[in-house]
Amino acid sequence: MRILALAILAIAAASAATPAQAQTYDPNFPVCLHVYGRISYYDCTYYTLPQCNASASGRSAQCVINPYFAPASQGPSARRYKRYYNGY
């Protein structure tokens, strides 16, 4: 009886699991189009805001800046050391 209860519990847990969502933003493009509707999604295939605004015109959509955009041309920044003086 205990094995049957555990089997039913395992089947219920496996059937209740939902698939994980993929990453929403593409880090290769600086601008994303957020499309609203029954299915809301992000389309990150734009290089400039005017290019994205042309696609969003007449639709229920909005252009947003991609927070995960990582430009490849930036090198490491130089460290700057500051001296902090306490009041003597």
NUPA-664500 format. One line per field, with one value per residue: x, y, z of N, C-alpha, C, O in turn; residue in three letters; residue number from 1. Coordinates in steps of 0.001 Angstrom, whole numbers, plus 500000, padded with zeros to 6 digits. Layout:
REM residues N
n.xx <- (X;...);
n.yy <- (Y;...);
n.zz <- (Z;...);
ca.xx <- (X;...);
ca.yy <- (Y;...);
ca.zz <- (Z;...);
c.xx <- (X;...);
c.yy <- (Y;...);
c.zz <- (Z;...);
o.xx <- (X;...);
o.yy <- (Y;...);
o.zz <- (Z;...);
r <- (ALA;...);
k <- (NUM;...);
***
This chain:
REM residues 88
n.xx <- (500824;501966;503876;502272;501052;503285;504034;501847;502066;504552;503958;502021;503550;505380;503697;502730;504792;506122;507361;510503;511052;512687;515536;514589;515625;517807;521243;522761;521752;520975;518413;515021;511808;508824;506042;502597;499688;497501;499457;502306;505460;509059;510995;514091;515811;516869;518902;518809;516802;515031;514717;513419;511106;509853;508958;507220;505179;501757;501056;500322;502715;505953;509092;512044;515037;517602;518452;520421;522317;525522;528121;530718;533041;534126;536770;538536;538077;540179;541695;541047;542475;541535;542274;541252;540760;540597;539116;541375);
n.yy <- (498807;501214;501565;501925;504381;506069;505831;506995;509586;510329;510259;512264;514494;514613;515123;517624;519365;522161;523328;525046;528532;530059;532287;535657;537996;538787;538885;540012;542202;545680;546799;546026;544824;544947;543129;543277;541402;538525;536636;537669;538900;539293;540738;540748;542048;544375;547184;549950;552508;554054;552230;550119;551480;551955;549412;548982;550740;551294;548959;547040;547540;548148;549765;548848;549300;546923;545264;543379;543642;543285;544928;544048;545457;546748;547037;545965;548161;550784;550685;552870;554448;555831;558096;558219;560507;560768;562957;564527);
n.zz <- (500000;500740;498765;496523;497168;497182;494504;493183;494196;493091;490342;490222;490975;488866;486700;487320;486971;485245;482071;481846;481158;478399;478033;477980;476776;474058;474160;472128;470790;471112;471444;472179;471149;472755;472577;473054;473950;473610;473817;475155;474224;473752;471201;470293;468103;467076;466240;466661;468290;466556;464421;465704;466563;464134;463481;465592;465147;464909;466128;469105;470837;472319;472415;474069;475998;475922;478788;479098;477164;475865;474764;472517;472069;474245;476491;479457;482185;483445;486629;489265;491894;494929;497483;500731;503212;506600;508915;510980);
ca.xx <- (500000;502861;504510;501250;500893;504476;503980;500847;502660;505601;503302;501376;504599;505948;502731;502496;505965;505958;508653;511151;511075;514012;515920;513720;516377;518983;522298;523490;521101;520763;517029;514023;510411;507922;504740;501541;498550;497210;500788;503236;506823;510108;511697;515347;516546;517002;520137;518541;515421;514172;514426;512409;509869;509200;508252;506174;504149;500471;500867;500358;504095;506769;510523;512745;516476;517947;519321;521457;523185;526939;528914;531965;534188;534618;537805;538443;538306;541361;541381;541406;542575;541254;542680;540252;541363;539709;539402;542265);
ca.yy <- (500000;502359;501709;502489;505793;506774;505852;508001;510883;510605;510555;513580;515522;514703;515720;519020;520170;522948;523560;526316;529487;530424;533673;536578;538990;538343;539822;540487;543382;546662;547268;544964;545192;544219;543030;542939;540706;537295;536112;538786;538412;540250;540473;541488;541960;545737;547871;551326;552780;554388;551005;549394;552261;551749;548134;549063;551675;550702;547706;547199;547175;549219;549504;548969;549069;545592;545388;542355;543854;543348;545256;543282;546321;547340;546315;546182;549549;550996;550888;554175;554387;557093;558155;558789;561078;560989;564212;564288);
ca.zz <- (500000;500819;497448;495641;497516;496699;493036;492813;494520;492106;489062;490364;490982;487520;485771;487700;486619;484024;481425;482151;480061;477908;478300;477258;476029;473310;474542;470952;470228;472180;471556;472081;470923;473644;471919;473996;473374;474341;474098;475221;474010;473407;469954;470412;466830;466581;466600;467063;468681;465412;463678;466471;466555;462841;463561;466612;464720;464563;466857;470552;471154;472868;472312;475345;475948;476394;479965;479055;476005;476233;473582;472471;471844;475480;477195;480900;482570;484274;488040;489808;493342;495600;498877;501609;504394;507737;509618;512123);
c.xx <- (500868;503520;503523;501060;502089;504497;502988;501385;503737;505006;502639;502408;505198;504983;502466;503655;505718;507315;509200;511143;512504;514308;515120;514496;517555;520107;523081;522928;520767;519310;516081;512637;509559;506527;503722;500407;498215;498500;501750;504653;507753;510784;512960;516173;516804;518285;519903;517082;514546;513807;513337;511074;509126;508425;507097;505012;502885;500199;500790;501714;504852;508239;511179;514233;516764;518891;520472;522385;524623;527754;530284;533189;534770;535668;537660;538778;539528;540930;541851;541377;542362;541765;541592;540933;540283;540055;540210;541809);
c.yy <- (501257;502614;502317;503980;506612;506863;506906;509402;511270;510952;511924;514698;515695;515361;517197;519927;520896;523169;524944;527226;529799;531878;534605;537497;538344;539327;540388;541776;544368;547077;546089;545556;544322;544272;542552;542250;539497;536595;537291;538239;539562;539793;541337;541304;543342;546381;549292;551472;553201;553166;550201;550129;552131;550433;548177;549949;550936;549384;547998;546691;548399;548818;549772;548722;547702;545703;544393;542503;544030;543661;544580;544175;546917;546438;546534;547624;549639;551227;552263;554063;555778;557002;558843;559263;561256;562320;563931;565028);
c.zz <- (500000;499461;496464;495907;497028;495174;492555;493083;493508;490749;489114;490334;489593;486548;486087;487325;485299;483386;481768;480930;479670;478256;477406;476331;475302;473604;473359;470367;471337;472402;471352;471863;471831;473034;472943;473258;474225;474739;474025;475074;473677;472123;469947;469145;466243;467096;467091;467483;467503;464570;464387;466456;465232;462832;464553;466196;464301;465260;468342;471028;471637;472755;473667;475124;476578;477601;479960;477859;476469;474981;473641;472396;473127;476115;478683;481248;483481;485717;488481;491317;493919;497024;499671;502881;505461;508359;510864;513331);
o.xx <- (500543;503696;503911;500923;501920;504935;503278;501178;503818;505504;502692;502168;505493;505416;502025;503511;505176;508326;508439;511218;513410;513430;514991;514061;518222;519949;523995;523576;520319;518994;516296;512335;509563;505905;503941;500194;498582;498624;501979;505014;507308;511108;512900;517113;516946;518698;520711;516230;513401;512690;512436;510022;507896;507350;506099;503958;502931;499177;501155;501844;504447;508586;510908;514632;516231;520014;521411;523161;524903;528053;530925;534297;535830;535470;536742;539673;539863;539923;542923;540390;542935;541691;541094;541613;539217;541210;539770;542442);
o.yy <- (502244;503765;503151;504761;507720;507871;507636;510309;512433;511851;512669;515744;516819;516089;517943;521149;520321;523196;525894;526750;529801;532606;534362;537749;537465;540515;541185;542388;543952;547651;545255;546652;543098;545333;541549;542493;539427;536043;537846;537248;540665;538616;542525;540510;543471;546156;549807;550674;552755;553086;549666;549498;552191;550353;547479;549915;550055;548753;549087;545581;549536;547657;550781;548027;547373;546185;544542;541594;544832;542751;544548;543695;547540;545231;547228;548223;548692;551885;552732;553643;556763;555957;559908;558485;561822;562744;563167;564941);
o.zz <- (499340;499063;495646;494966;496520;494619;491607;492277;493113;490071;488135;489730;489187;485654;485212;487360;484355;484088;481955;479797;480504;478719;476206;475207;475848;473323;473572;469518;472406;473444;470473;472335;471702;472980;473622;472070;475398;475832;472950;475708;473359;471966;469629;469113;465027;468233;467864;467092;467431;464059;463741;466350;465207;462238;464371;466830;463442;464990;468785;471544;471396;472976;474319;474190;477637;477455;480741;477564;477360;474207;474692;472639;473076;476254;479120;480653;484193;485981;488099;491920;493453;497669;499306;503551;505221;508314;511724;514383);
r <- (MET;ARG;ILE;LEU;ALA;LEU;ALA;ILE;LEU;ALA;ILE;ALA;ALA;ALA;SER;ALA;ALA;THR;PRO;ALA;GLN;ALA;GLN;THR;TYR;ASP;PRO;ASN;PHE;PRO;VAL;CYS;LEU;HIS;VAL;TYR;GLY;ARG;ILE;SER;TYR;TYR;ASP;CYS;THR;TYR;TYR;THR;LEU;PRO;GLN;CYS;ASN;ALA;SER;ALA;SER;GLY;ARG;SER;ALA;GLN;CYS;VAL;ILE;ASN;PRO;TYR;PHE;ALA;PRO;ALA;SER;GLN;GLY;PRO;SER;ALA;ARG;ARG;TYR;LYS;ARG;TYR;TYR;ASN;GLY;TYR);
k <- (1;2;3;4;5;6;7;8;9;10;11;12;13;14;15;16;17;18;19;20;21;22;23;24;25;26;27;28;29;30;31;32;33;34;35;36;37;38;39;40;41;42;43;44;45;46;47;48;49;50;51;52;53;54;55;56;57;58;59;60;61;62;63;64;65;66;67;68;69;70;71;72;73;74;75;76;77;78;79;80;81;82;83;84;85;86;87;88);
***
